[in-house]
Amino acid sequence: MADNSEADPPAHGSHLFMLRIWPEELGHGQTEWRAKVQHVSSGEARYFRDWPALEAFVEGLLWGGGSEGARSGR
């Protein structure tokens, strides 16, 4: 049996992301949601304060355009 100790590369058209979402206390009883999304195979990760910026980052990775233009989400 072959040794599969390393993860197989993703199937064509398949991507794996890790997403972490948490509440950030701002003080005075205010909370803001924060997020970190990481593209597992490349290791590229960004932090976000709003959903549209996170969505743009992921779409950039999916469609091969990288994350340029999505960096303002931090």
Backbone as CSV, one residue per row, in Angstrom:
resi,resn,N_x,N_y,N_z,CA_x,CA_y,CA_z,C_x,C_y,C_z
1,MET,0.842,-1.175,0.000,0.000,0.000,0.000,0.888,1.240,0.000
2,ALA,0.534,2.251,-0.780,1.318,3.482,-0.901,1.223,4.306,0.369
3,ASP,2.315,5.038,0.661,2.345,5.921,1.823,1.695,7.249,1.459
4,ASN,0.566,7.569,2.084,-0.150,8.815,1.830,-0.015,9.764,2.999
5,SER,1.214,9.887,3.554,1.401,10.733,4.730,1.243,12.210,4.404
6,GLU,1.491,12.600,3.153,1.279,13.996,2.766,-0.111,14.131,2.161
7,ALA,-0.716,15.283,2.373,-2.065,15.523,1.841,-2.023,15.520,0.317
8,ASP,-3.032,14.928,-0.281,-3.145,14.937,-1.736,-3.451,16.345,-2.210
9,PRO,-2.950,16.724,-3.390,-3.310,18.047,-3.906,-4.804,18.107,-4.181
10,PRO,-5.396,19.295,-4.071,-6.837,19.392,-4.302,-7.191,19.019,-5.734
11,ALA,-8.366,18.441,-5.892,-8.866,18.104,-7.220,-9.026,19.380,-8.032
12,HIS,-8.932,19.268,-9.336,-9.101,20.426,-10.210,-10.385,21.160,-9.865
13,GLY,-10.279,22.452,-9.615,-11.450,23.245,-9.298,-11.874,23.185,-7.841
14,SER,-11.088,22.514,-7.026,-11.442,22.372,-5.618,-10.488,23.187,-4.760
15,HIS,-11.025,23.899,-3.771,-10.216,24.693,-2.842,-10.687,24.417,-1.430
16,LEU,-9.752,24.490,-0.494,-10.079,24.298,0.904,-9.695,25.550,1.672
17,PHE,-10.645,26.111,2.411,-10.429,27.305,3.215,-10.721,26.993,4.670
18,MET,-9.983,27.655,5.543,-10.277,27.590,6.969,-10.785,28.981,7.351
19,LEU,-11.927,29.031,7.996,-12.562,30.292,8.363,-12.764,30.333,9.867
20,ARG,-12.298,31.416,10.486,-12.507,31.624,11.926,-13.241,32.947,12.085
21,ILE,-14.338,32.927,12.841,-15.138,34.130,13.091,-15.303,34.274,14.596
22,TRP,-15.081,35.495,15.113,-15.199,35.725,16.548,-15.672,37.141,16.831
23,PRO,-16.310,37.350,17.988,-16.730,38.697,18.380,-15.561,39.433,19.047
24,GLU,-15.363,40.679,18.681,-14.313,41.517,19.261,-14.979,42.594,20.109
25,GLU,-14.629,42.637,21.381,-15.180,43.645,22.284,-14.533,44.997,21.983
26,LEU,-15.346,46.007,21.712,-14.848,47.343,21.400,-14.913,48.278,22.599
27,GLY,-15.598,47.856,23.634,-15.800,48.701,24.808,-17.155,49.376,24.743
28,HIS,-17.584,49.924,25.860,-18.875,50.614,25.961,-20.023,49.732,25.493
29,GLY,-19.894,48.409,25.732,-20.966,47.483,25.386,-21.088,47.178,23.897
30,GLN,-20.107,47.595,23.091,-20.161,47.348,21.649,-19.274,46.162,21.271
31,THR,-19.778,45.387,20.322,-19.053,44.225,19.811,-19.033,44.294,18.288
32,GLU,-17.918,43.881,17.705,-17.792,43.836,16.246,-17.295,42.446,15.868
33,TRP,-17.852,41.874,14.808,-17.425,40.554,14.360,-16.175,40.677,13.517
34,ARG,-15.224,39.788,13.756,-13.973,39.728,13.006,-13.867,38.342,12.372
35,ALA,-13.029,38.236,11.349,-12.863,36.947,10.678,-11.439,36.800,10.158
36,LYS,-11.020,35.553,10.077,-9.754,35.200,9.438,-10.086,34.097,8.450
37,VAL,-9.651,34.256,7.218,-9.830,33.207,6.228,-8.448,32.838,5.705
38,GLN,-8.199,31.525,5.618,-6.905,31.035,5.151,-7.116,30.005,4.064
39,HIS,-6.414,30.192,2.956,-6.422,29.228,1.863,-5.441,28.137,2.270
40,VAL,-5.936,26.928,2.504,-5.134,25.887,3.129,-3.928,25.496,2.273
41,SER,-4.083,25.309,0.979,-2.963,24.826,0.168,-1.857,25.867,-0.001
42,SER,-2.196,27.145,-0.091,-1.160,28.172,-0.262,-0.713,28.761,1.069
43,GLY,-1.553,28.645,2.097,-1.248,29.231,3.390,-1.572,30.711,3.471
44,GLU,-1.992,31.319,2.368,-2.315,32.745,2.355,-3.514,33.019,3.255
45,ALA,-3.387,34.029,4.116,-4.449,34.335,5.064,-4.620,35.838,5.188
46,ARG,-5.837,36.241,5.510,-6.152,37.652,5.740,-7.159,37.749,6.876
47,TYR,-7.148,38.888,7.543,-8.104,39.198,8.602,-9.097,40.223,8.078
48,PHE,-10.350,40.111,8.520,-11.406,40.968,8.002,-12.310,41.475,9.101
49,ARG,-12.896,42.642,8.827,-13.908,43.230,9.704,-15.268,43.265,9.025
50,ASP,-15.310,43.023,7.730,-16.598,43.059,7.031,-16.677,41.938,6.000
51,TRP,-17.880,41.459,5.815,-18.131,40.321,4.940,-17.783,40.599,3.469
52,PRO,-18.128,41.754,2.887,-17.802,41.976,1.476,-16.304,41.871,1.173
53,ALA,-15.447,42.342,2.065,-14.002,42.241,1.837,-13.543,40.781,1.907
54,LEU,-14.088,40.018,2.846,-13.767,38.602,2.949,-14.204,37.867,1.683
55,GLU,-15.401,38.170,1.249,-15.938,37.541,0.039,-15.071,37.862,-1.186
56,ALA,-14.611,39.094,-1.312,-13.760,39.487,-2.434,-12.420,38.747,-2.401
57,PHE,-11.853,38.561,-1.204,-10.603,37.827,-1.059,-10.753,36.388,-1.542
58,VAL,-11.805,35.713,-1.088,-12.038,34.325,-1.474,-12.291,34.226,-2.975
59,GLU,-13.103,35.111,-3.512,-13.368,35.083,-4.956,-12.081,35.295,-5.750
60,GLY,-11.210,36.182,-5.281,-9.937,36.401,-5.956,-9.091,35.139,-6.000
61,LEU,-9.064,34.386,-4.913,-8.316,33.131,-4.893,-8.970,32.093,-5.799
62,LEU,-10.289,32.035,-5.790,-10.996,31.034,-6.600,-10.832,31.267,-8.090
63,TRP,-10.848,32.504,-8.508,-10.810,32.808,-9.938,-9.412,33.138,-10.430
64,GLY,-8.405,32.875,-9.602,-7.019,33.004,-10.060,-6.478,34.418,-10.076
65,GLY,-7.240,35.367,-9.571,-6.772,36.738,-9.582,-5.969,37.100,-8.356
66,GLY,-5.709,36.141,-7.475,-4.998,36.446,-6.241,-5.868,37.261,-5.319
67,SER,-5.248,37.897,-4.363,-6.015,38.657,-3.388,-5.809,40.154,-3.541
68,GLU,-5.164,40.599,-4.610,-4.975,42.034,-4.811,-6.317,42.724,-4.828
69,GLY,-6.409,43.820,-4.163,-7.664,44.542,-4.092,-8.522,44.118,-2.929
70,ALA,-8.226,42.956,-2.362,-9.001,42.496,-1.215,-8.282,42.791,0.093
71,ARG,-7.105,43.373,0.023,-6.319,43.606,1.221,-6.881,44.699,2.105
72,SER,-7.739,45.512,1.584,-8.301,46.601,2.374,-9.260,46.120,3.441
73,GLY,-9.563,44.836,3.467,-10.483,44.311,4.459,-9.913,44.210,5.847
74,ARG,-8.625,44.385,5.975,-8.012,44.268,7.289,-8.299,45.445,8.153
